[in-house]
């Protein structure tokens, strides 16, 4: 049996098996068959549908590039700000250190109150440095000093009063003094004497610790001309608690009026 349809279908033949006539059999209904495009064409169409085309791809790339530029720009700006702040902090720290160093000597200037003798014990090692005081009329050989002005100071329990320095601890001290004489009148017999002495409680007599003499300094041809002569004394000596130290000169009226030329001090070793 054969038939014609709008679509191709297999031919079915009936064969007589020799058993006589057989009932006619209708061919089974055939299912429709659709044709599909080749797989390669489907893949290409799918790729074209999913890919980016022309202006769309260019816009996406520019947007990504712009975002990267923004990120790197922000990082660079942050790094610059951090470096700038660090530089400012370093400059401020340097200014603070300079200001502290400049004020350091000022903290040492001043005399300790006599009503609070224990205050200086926590200030540091006992030490003092006093400078020359300008006086128009000098009536005694024991010199008076300036304990607060300029670089003068007292600390560690050392007290200044009436030209003397008192220590509040027994121990070894380095003691020093310098004076400078200046005048335009002298004679060959003049002698300059510079000494440091100590007074101790319960002992009326002063004890000379150091002394310097200067003789024959005046030349006959120097009359009418200003001349100067300095004297420096320094030694390490043992002092007792509450000892008072003083400086004597033979000609106090001849002392120079320069503060840095005359000074007196001590510090504990």
Residue frames as qw, qx, qy, qz and C-alpha x, y, z in Angstrom:
[[0.000, 0.891, 0.454, 0.000, 0.00, 0.00, 0.00],
 [0.414, 0.016, 0.016, 0.910, 1.12, 3.39, -0.79],
 [0.008, -0.878, -0.473, 0.076, -0.30, 6.80, -0.27],
 [0.382, 0.446, 0.024, 0.809, 0.50, 10.34, -1.03],
 [0.363, -0.797, -0.374, 0.304, 0.70, 12.98, 1.67],
 [0.165, 0.968, -0.059, 0.180, 1.97, 16.52, 1.96],
 [0.249, -0.774, 0.577, -0.077, 4.96, 15.28, 3.83],
 [0.531, 0.362, -0.763, -0.075, 7.26, 12.31, 3.27],
 [0.724, -0.358, 0.453, -0.377, 6.53, 9.10, 5.12],
 [0.194, -0.322, 0.912, 0.167, 7.84, 5.55, 4.91],
 [0.638, 0.105, -0.513, -0.565, 6.22, 3.13, 2.50],
 [0.549, -0.173, 0.726, -0.377, 4.33, 0.22, 4.10],
 [0.518, 0.207, -0.698, -0.449, 3.95, -3.05, 2.24],
 [0.778, -0.168, 0.428, -0.428, 1.74, -5.95, 3.21],
 [0.253, 0.371, -0.869, -0.208, 3.06, -9.36, 2.47],
 [0.879, -0.125, -0.151, -0.435, 0.90, -12.46, 2.27],
 [0.290, -0.515, 0.784, -0.189, 2.15, -15.02, 4.66],
 [0.354, 0.102, -0.887, -0.280, 0.25, -17.82, 2.98],
 [0.058, 0.201, 0.861, -0.463, -2.40, -18.21, 5.59],
 [0.111, 0.664, 0.723, 0.154, -5.16, -16.86, 3.56],
 [0.083, 0.717, 0.189, 0.665, -6.65, -13.52, 3.29],
 [0.388, -0.282, -0.493, 0.726, -5.83, -11.17, 6.09],
 [0.002, -0.901, -0.416, 0.119, -7.85, -8.23, 7.27],
 [0.417, 0.671, 0.011, 0.613, -6.69, -5.01, 5.91],
 [0.545, -0.530, -0.290, 0.581, -4.60, -3.01, 8.29],
 [0.155, 0.962, 0.114, 0.195, -4.67, 0.76, 8.29],
 [0.583, 0.319, -0.308, 0.681, -1.32, 2.41, 8.49],
 [0.416, -0.604, -0.439, 0.519, -0.72, 4.07, 11.81],
 [0.102, 0.978, 0.165, 0.070, -1.18, 7.80, 12.00],
 [0.678, 0.232, -0.111, 0.689, 1.99, 9.59, 11.24],
 [0.336, -0.774, -0.216, 0.491, 3.26, 12.40, 13.49],
 [0.391, 0.911, 0.002, 0.133, 4.17, 15.68, 11.86],
 [0.767, -0.163, 0.023, 0.620, 7.87, 16.34, 11.51],
 [0.045, 0.992, 0.014, -0.116, 9.25, 19.89, 11.93],
 [0.739, 0.394, -0.112, 0.534, 12.47, 21.01, 10.46],
 [0.477, -0.823, -0.043, 0.305, 14.99, 22.75, 12.77],
 [0.344, 0.887, -0.299, 0.068, 17.80, 25.12, 11.79],
 [0.788, 0.221, -0.447, 0.362, 21.29, 23.73, 12.00],
 [0.661, -0.618, -0.259, 0.337, 23.01, 23.85, 15.39],
 [0.526, -0.026, 0.057, 0.848, 25.80, 26.10, 14.08],
 [0.017, -0.545, -0.307, -0.780, 23.32, 28.76, 12.98],
 [0.542, -0.742, -0.371, -0.135, 21.60, 28.65, 16.37],
 [0.678, -0.415, -0.150, 0.588, 24.90, 29.22, 18.18],
 [0.343, 0.185, 0.172, 0.905, 25.80, 32.17, 15.98],
 [0.233, -0.664, -0.370, -0.607, 22.41, 33.78, 16.45],
 [0.650, -0.673, -0.328, 0.128, 22.64, 33.28, 20.21],
 [0.604, -0.211, -0.047, 0.767, 26.09, 34.90, 20.27],
 [0.131, 0.386, 0.257, 0.876, 24.85, 37.87, 18.31],
 [0.419, -0.718, -0.405, -0.379, 21.94, 38.28, 20.68],
 [0.693, -0.628, -0.223, 0.275, 24.07, 38.20, 23.85],
 [0.602, 0.014, 0.029, 0.798, 27.08, 40.25, 22.69],
 [0.034, -0.781, -0.184, 0.596, 27.48, 44.04, 22.78],
 [0.562, 0.550, 0.428, 0.445, 27.29, 46.01, 19.66],
 [0.304, 0.662, 0.165, 0.665, 28.90, 49.30, 18.56],
 [0.109, -0.659, 0.153, -0.728, 28.06, 52.26, 20.77],
 [0.797, -0.542, -0.083, -0.255, 26.94, 50.08, 23.70],
 [0.890, -0.102, -0.157, 0.415, 30.33, 48.39, 24.11],
 [0.397, 0.454, -0.126, 0.787, 32.18, 51.73, 23.76],
 [0.381, -0.690, 0.016, -0.615, 29.97, 53.37, 26.41],
 [0.891, -0.439, -0.111, -0.013, 30.55, 50.51, 28.85],
 [0.782, 0.103, -0.154, 0.594, 34.30, 50.67, 28.36],
 [0.135, 0.579, -0.098, 0.798, 34.36, 54.43, 28.91],
 [0.611, -0.664, -0.048, -0.428, 32.28, 54.09, 32.06],
 [0.919, -0.285, -0.127, 0.241, 34.67, 51.48, 33.46],
 [0.590, 0.305, -0.120, 0.738, 37.66, 53.65, 32.60],
 [0.157, -0.681, 0.022, -0.715, 36.05, 56.67, 34.27],
 [0.791, -0.579, -0.086, -0.180, 35.38, 54.66, 37.43],
 [0.864, -0.068, -0.134, 0.481, 39.01, 53.49, 37.53],
 [0.322, 0.496, -0.087, 0.802, 40.22, 57.05, 37.13],
 [0.456, -0.708, -0.029, -0.539, 37.96, 58.17, 39.97],
 [0.896, -0.418, -0.118, 0.088, 39.28, 55.41, 42.25],
 [0.744, 0.083, -0.097, 0.656, 42.94, 56.15, 41.52],
 [0.081, 0.634, -0.004, 0.769, 42.33, 59.89, 41.80],
 [0.628, -0.696, -0.063, -0.343, 40.72, 59.44, 45.22],
 [0.900, -0.270, -0.096, 0.328, 43.63, 57.27, 46.38],
 [0.555, 0.333, -0.055, 0.760, 46.17, 59.81, 45.16],
 [0.177, -0.710, -0.020, -0.681, 44.35, 62.69, 46.82],
 [0.789, -0.596, -0.100, -0.116, 44.13, 60.77, 50.09],
 [0.839, -0.067, -0.096, 0.531, 47.83, 60.00, 50.01],
 [0.298, 0.523, -0.024, 0.798, 48.67, 63.65, 49.34],
 [0.441, -0.735, -0.050, -0.513, 46.49, 64.80, 52.25],
 [0.883, -0.434, -0.112, 0.140, 48.13, 62.29, 54.59],
 [0.699, 0.144, -0.072, 0.697, 51.62, 63.42, 53.59],
 [0.036, 0.647, 0.028, 0.762, 50.62, 67.07, 53.99],
 [0.648, -0.692, -0.080, -0.308, 49.18, 66.45, 57.46],
 [0.890, -0.245, -0.109, 0.368, 52.28, 64.53, 58.50],
 [0.490, 0.377, -0.049, 0.784, 54.49, 67.40, 57.32],
 [0.252, -0.713, -0.035, -0.653, 52.41, 69.89, 59.29],
 [0.817, -0.563, -0.109, -0.059, 52.55, 67.72, 62.41],
 [0.807, -0.012, -0.109, 0.581, 56.35, 67.43, 62.13],
 [0.235, 0.529, -0.031, 0.815, 56.69, 71.21, 61.77],
 [0.509, -0.711, -0.072, -0.480, 54.41, 71.83, 64.76],
 [0.893, -0.385, -0.136, 0.189, 56.38, 69.31, 66.84],
 [0.639, 0.213, -0.102, 0.732, 59.64, 71.04, 65.92],
 [0.065, -0.652, -0.001, -0.756, 58.21, 74.43, 66.90],
 [0.728, -0.632, -0.111, -0.241, 57.03, 73.01, 70.22],
 [0.875, -0.172, -0.136, 0.431, 60.44, 71.47, 70.90],
 [0.411, 0.410, -0.073, 0.811, 62.18, 74.76, 70.08],
 [0.335, -0.701, -0.048, -0.627, 59.81, 76.66, 72.34],
 [0.852, -0.506, -0.132, -0.001, 60.37, 74.18, 75.18],
 [0.772, 0.032, -0.119, 0.623, 64.14, 74.39, 74.76],
 [0.175, 0.562, -0.013, 0.808, 63.95, 78.20, 74.76],
 [0.512, -0.676, -0.020, -0.529, 61.93, 78.27, 77.94],
 [0.855, -0.159, -0.439, 0.225, 64.06, 75.67, 79.71],
 [0.435, 0.146, -0.391, 0.798, 66.53, 78.12, 81.30],
 [0.292, -0.467, 0.006, -0.835, 63.65, 80.34, 82.43],
 [0.804, -0.420, -0.347, -0.237, 62.30, 77.50, 84.51],
 [0.755, -0.110, -0.397, 0.511, 65.59, 77.40, 86.37],
 [0.150, 0.429, -0.157, 0.877, 65.61, 81.10, 87.14],
 [0.535, -0.642, -0.156, -0.527, 64.47, 82.16, 90.57],
 [0.020, 0.381, -0.740, 0.553, 65.14, 81.81, 94.26],
 [0.478, -0.336, -0.810, -0.048, 63.51, 79.20, 96.45],
 [0.421, -0.725, -0.048, -0.543, 61.23, 80.60, 99.16],
 [0.132, 0.378, -0.753, 0.522, 62.83, 80.41, 102.55],
 [0.610, -0.159, 0.395, -0.668, 59.47, 79.47, 104.07],
 [0.955, 0.157, 0.077, -0.241, 59.47, 76.19, 102.08],
 [0.166, -0.684, 0.692, 0.161, 62.90, 74.59, 102.51],
 [0.606, -0.017, 0.794, 0.036, 61.71, 71.18, 101.27],
 [0.632, 0.676, 0.155, -0.345, 60.46, 72.43, 97.93],
 [0.310, 0.759, -0.526, -0.224, 63.83, 72.31, 96.23],
 [0.490, -0.331, 0.806, -0.014, 64.50, 68.68, 97.21],
 [0.692, 0.364, 0.624, -0.012, 62.38, 67.40, 94.34],
 [0.378, 0.864, -0.081, -0.324, 63.72, 69.95, 91.81],
 [0.808, 0.501, -0.251, 0.183, 66.90, 68.00, 91.07],
 [0.766, -0.080, -0.266, 0.580, 70.53, 67.87, 92.10],
 [0.284, -0.862, -0.148, 0.393, 71.61, 70.80, 94.34],
 [0.549, 0.222, 0.267, 0.760, 73.07, 73.53, 92.14],
 [0.011, -0.914, -0.256, 0.315, 73.21, 77.31, 91.84],
 [0.523, 0.201, 0.234, 0.795, 74.63, 80.00, 89.57],
 [0.060, -0.905, -0.304, 0.290, 74.41, 83.69, 90.46],
 [0.558, 0.503, 0.161, 0.640, 75.74, 86.63, 88.46],
 [0.346, -0.068, -0.226, 0.908, 77.24, 90.03, 89.26],
 [0.051, -0.851, -0.518, 0.064, 75.05, 92.81, 90.56],
 [0.335, 0.497, 0.028, 0.800, 75.71, 96.40, 89.57],
 [0.424, -0.779, -0.387, 0.253, 75.99, 98.61, 92.65],
 [0.251, 0.858, -0.047, 0.446, 76.97, 102.26, 92.61],
 [0.213, -0.729, 0.477, -0.442, 78.17, 102.32, 96.20],
 [0.845, -0.037, -0.525, 0.095, 80.02, 99.30, 97.56],
 [0.350, -0.776, 0.311, -0.424, 80.61, 99.35, 101.30],
 [0.743, -0.412, 0.520, -0.092, 81.87, 95.82, 101.98],
 [0.040, 0.503, -0.798, -0.329, 84.25, 93.31, 100.50],
 [0.377, 0.170, 0.908, -0.064, 81.73, 90.46, 100.55],
 [0.147, 0.044, -0.521, -0.840, 79.97, 90.58, 97.19],
 [0.560, 0.339, 0.514, -0.554, 76.22, 90.58, 96.56],
 [0.134, -0.043, 0.840, 0.525, 74.82, 88.69, 93.58],
 [0.582, 0.162, -0.100, -0.791, 71.78, 88.58, 91.34],
 [0.350, -0.081, 0.928, -0.096, 70.01, 85.17, 91.81],
 [0.539, 0.492, 0.615, -0.297, 67.06, 85.56, 89.40],
 [0.420, 0.778, -0.118, -0.453, 67.97, 87.54, 86.28],
 [0.387, 0.624, -0.625, -0.267, 69.31, 86.08, 83.04],
 [0.732, 0.155, -0.662, -0.044, 70.92, 82.67, 83.45],
 [0.092, -0.354, 0.705, -0.607, 71.02, 82.83, 87.24],
 [0.769, -0.270, -0.411, -0.409, 69.21, 80.06, 89.14],
 [0.203, -0.365, 0.800, -0.431, 69.08, 78.07, 92.37],
 [0.825, -0.051, -0.331, -0.455, 67.67, 74.55, 92.63],
 [0.746, 0.018, -0.643, 0.170, 67.85, 71.32, 94.59],
 [0.629, -0.673, -0.349, 0.171, 67.39, 73.06, 97.94],
 [0.510, 0.001, -0.083, 0.856, 70.20, 75.62, 97.49],
 [0.098, -0.906, -0.403, 0.082, 69.18, 79.00, 98.94],
 [0.430, 0.362, -0.034, 0.827, 70.57, 82.46, 98.18],
 [0.312, -0.896, -0.314, -0.034, 70.49, 85.24, 100.79],
 [0.265, -0.942, 0.163, 0.129, 72.63, 88.36, 101.41],
 [0.253, 0.774, -0.571, -0.105, 75.41, 87.32, 99.04],
 [0.269, -0.366, 0.885, -0.101, 75.66, 83.72, 100.30],
 [0.713, 0.078, -0.548, -0.430, 74.64, 80.31, 98.97],
 [0.511, -0.334, 0.676, -0.413, 73.44, 77.71, 101.49],
 [0.483, 0.131, -0.818, -0.283, 73.43, 73.95, 100.76],
 [0.722, -0.308, 0.229, -0.576, 70.98, 71.57, 102.42],
 [0.998, 0.020, -0.060, -0.014, 72.86, 68.31, 101.76],
 [0.452, -0.683, 0.532, 0.214, 76.26, 67.08, 102.88],
 [0.880, 0.297, 0.324, 0.182, 78.50, 65.91, 100.07],
 [0.505, -0.184, 0.349, 0.768, 81.11, 66.78, 97.47],
 [0.314, 0.881, 0.293, -0.196, 80.49, 70.04, 95.59],
 [0.561, 0.236, 0.219, 0.762, 82.26, 71.75, 92.74],
 [0.126, -0.877, -0.259, 0.385, 82.56, 75.43, 93.71],
 [0.538, 0.274, 0.280, 0.746, 83.62, 78.20, 91.34],
 [0.035, -0.903, -0.247, 0.349, 83.82, 81.98, 91.15],
 [0.555, 0.274, 0.246, 0.746, 85.11, 84.56, 88.70],
 [0.062, -0.897, -0.219, 0.380, 85.59, 88.31, 89.04],
 [0.583, 0.452, 0.210, 0.642, 86.95, 90.92, 86.68],
 [0.291, -0.703, -0.156, 0.630, 88.61, 94.14, 87.81],
 [0.433, 0.592, 0.365, 0.573, 88.53, 97.20, 85.62],
 [0.245, -0.885, -0.158, 0.363, 89.89, 100.70, 86.29],
 [0.556, 0.714, -0.025, 0.425, 92.09, 103.46, 84.90],
 [0.159, -0.820, 0.403, -0.374, 93.95, 104.24, 88.15],
 [0.955, -0.212, -0.167, 0.121, 96.52, 101.96, 89.76],
 [0.133, -0.851, 0.500, -0.091, 99.81, 101.97, 91.57],
 [0.549, 0.384, -0.741, 0.033, 102.64, 99.40, 91.48],
 [0.059, -0.208, 0.827, -0.519, 101.91, 98.47, 95.10],
 [0.715, -0.008, 0.090, -0.693, 98.25, 97.55, 94.49],
 [0.004, 0.114, -0.993, -0.035, 97.32, 93.88, 94.99],
 [0.669, -0.082, -0.234, -0.701, 94.06, 92.23, 94.01],
 [0.136, -0.115, 0.940, -0.292, 92.67, 89.48, 96.24],
 [0.688, -0.036, -0.329, -0.646, 89.81, 87.14, 95.35],
 [0.005, -0.170, 0.936, -0.309, 88.63, 84.46, 97.81],
 [0.673, -0.295, -0.457, -0.500, 85.76, 82.04, 98.57],
 [0.006, 0.229, -0.791, 0.567, 84.99, 81.20, 102.20],
 [0.534, -0.377, -0.702, -0.282, 82.41, 79.22, 104.18],
 [0.281, -0.349, 0.474, -0.758, 80.51, 79.88, 107.39],
 [0.486, -0.174, -0.851, -0.092, 79.15, 76.95, 109.38],
 [0.570, -0.665, -0.168, -0.453, 76.52, 76.94, 112.12],
 [0.816, -0.565, -0.050, 0.108, 78.08, 77.01, 115.59],
 [0.714, -0.093, 0.105, 0.686, 81.42, 78.26, 114.24],
 [0.017, 0.922, 0.141, -0.361, 81.96, 82.01, 114.39],
 [0.227, -0.604, 0.509, 0.570, 85.17, 81.96, 112.40],
 [0.742, 0.583, -0.065, -0.326, 85.02, 81.81, 108.61],
 [0.719, -0.226, 0.579, 0.312, 86.98, 79.15, 106.78],
 [0.306, 0.681, -0.380, -0.547, 88.73, 80.16, 103.54],
 [0.881, 0.183, 0.435, -0.021, 88.23, 77.54, 100.82],
 [0.690, 0.383, 0.284, 0.544, 90.02, 79.19, 97.86],
 [0.139, -0.897, -0.016, 0.418, 92.02, 82.38, 97.36],
 [0.703, 0.430, 0.224, 0.520, 93.80, 84.14, 94.51],
 [0.283, -0.770, 0.023, 0.571, 96.31, 87.03, 94.56],
 [0.610, 0.622, 0.233, 0.433, 97.34, 89.33, 91.75],
 [0.366, -0.802, 0.061, 0.469, 100.33, 91.64, 92.29],
 [0.318, -0.407, 0.483, 0.707, 102.47, 93.75, 89.99],
 [0.450, 0.548, 0.675, 0.201, 99.70, 94.08, 87.40],
 [0.134, 0.960, 0.182, -0.164, 99.96, 97.86, 87.16],
 [0.669, 0.195, 0.149, 0.702, 102.50, 99.40, 84.77],
 [0.197, -0.553, -0.139, 0.798, 103.66, 102.97, 85.25],
 [0.009, -0.116, 0.488, 0.865, 103.01, 103.72, 81.61],
 [0.116, -0.431, -0.844, -0.298, 99.39, 102.58, 81.84],
 [0.041, -0.459, -0.488, 0.741, 98.21, 105.53, 83.93],
 [0.323, 0.413, -0.043, -0.850, 95.12, 107.10, 82.41],
 [0.474, 0.159, -0.697, -0.514, 94.28, 104.04, 80.29],
 [0.824, -0.198, 0.196, -0.493, 91.57, 101.51, 81.19],
 [0.275, 0.340, -0.899, -0.009, 92.92, 98.08, 82.02],
 [0.855, -0.241, -0.042, -0.456, 91.25, 94.87, 83.10],
 [0.145, 0.376, -0.894, 0.196, 92.37, 91.85, 85.09],
 [0.809, -0.220, -0.253, -0.483, 90.37, 88.69, 85.78],
 [0.124, -0.368, 0.858, -0.337, 90.55, 86.06, 88.50],
 [0.804, -0.083, -0.382, -0.449, 88.97, 82.59, 88.45],
 [0.238, -0.351, 0.827, -0.370, 88.76, 80.12, 91.34],
 [0.839, 0.004, -0.268, -0.474, 87.41, 76.57, 91.15],
 [0.057, 0.336, -0.907, 0.249, 87.71, 73.44, 93.25],
 [0.718, -0.283, -0.546, -0.326, 85.83, 70.31, 94.41],
 [0.005, 0.316, -0.668, 0.673, 85.34, 70.34, 98.16],
 [0.350, -0.401, -0.845, 0.047, 83.21, 68.64, 100.79],
 [0.227, -0.366, 0.102, -0.896, 80.48, 70.78, 102.30],
 [0.029, -0.223, -0.881, 0.417, 78.30, 70.13, 105.31],
 [0.087, -0.674, -0.683, -0.266, 74.56, 70.59, 105.47],
 [0.191, -0.935, -0.289, 0.072, 73.56, 74.25, 106.10],
 [0.544, -0.269, 0.149, 0.781, 76.99, 75.61, 105.10],
 [0.268, 0.928, 0.182, -0.184, 76.95, 79.18, 103.75],
 [0.680, 0.044, 0.275, 0.678, 79.44, 80.16, 101.01],
 [0.080, 0.952, 0.109, -0.275, 80.54, 83.73, 100.18],
 [0.698, 0.402, 0.106, 0.584, 82.96, 85.57, 97.88],
 [0.311, -0.850, -0.032, 0.424, 85.32, 88.34, 98.99],
 [0.634, 0.546, 0.076, 0.543, 87.43, 90.77, 96.91],
 [0.498, -0.333, -0.204, 0.774, 89.96, 93.33, 98.01],
 [0.011, 0.237, -0.123, -0.964, 88.75, 96.13, 95.72],
 [0.327, 0.516, 0.786, -0.090, 84.97, 95.76, 95.13],
 [0.234, 0.810, 0.114, -0.526, 84.73, 99.26, 93.63],
 [0.027, 0.552, -0.630, -0.545, 87.04, 98.16, 90.81],
 [0.498, 0.173, 0.849, 0.037, 84.78, 95.29, 89.63],
 [0.058, -0.028, -0.607, -0.792, 83.55, 95.33, 86.07],
 [0.499, 0.200, 0.343, -0.770, 79.84, 96.05, 85.55],
 [0.551, 0.195, -0.646, -0.491, 79.45, 93.28, 82.97],
 [0.826, -0.250, 0.246, -0.441, 77.13, 90.57, 84.30],
 [0.964, 0.206, -0.166, 0.008, 78.88, 87.78, 82.42],
 [0.417, 0.610, -0.519, 0.430, 82.29, 88.82, 83.80],
 [0.158, -0.336, 0.696, -0.614, 81.41, 88.18, 87.47],
 [0.797, -0.192, -0.349, -0.454, 79.67, 85.01, 88.67],
 [0.199, -0.364, 0.801, -0.431, 79.56, 82.52, 91.51],
 [0.832, -0.021, -0.218, -0.509, 78.12, 79.02, 91.72],
 [0.253, -0.335, 0.891, -0.173, 78.26, 75.42, 92.85],
 [0.825, 0.038, -0.279, -0.489, 76.75, 72.02, 92.10],
 [0.700, -0.389, 0.570, -0.187, 76.79, 68.70, 93.89],
 [0.316, 0.441, -0.788, -0.291, 78.77, 65.87, 92.33]]
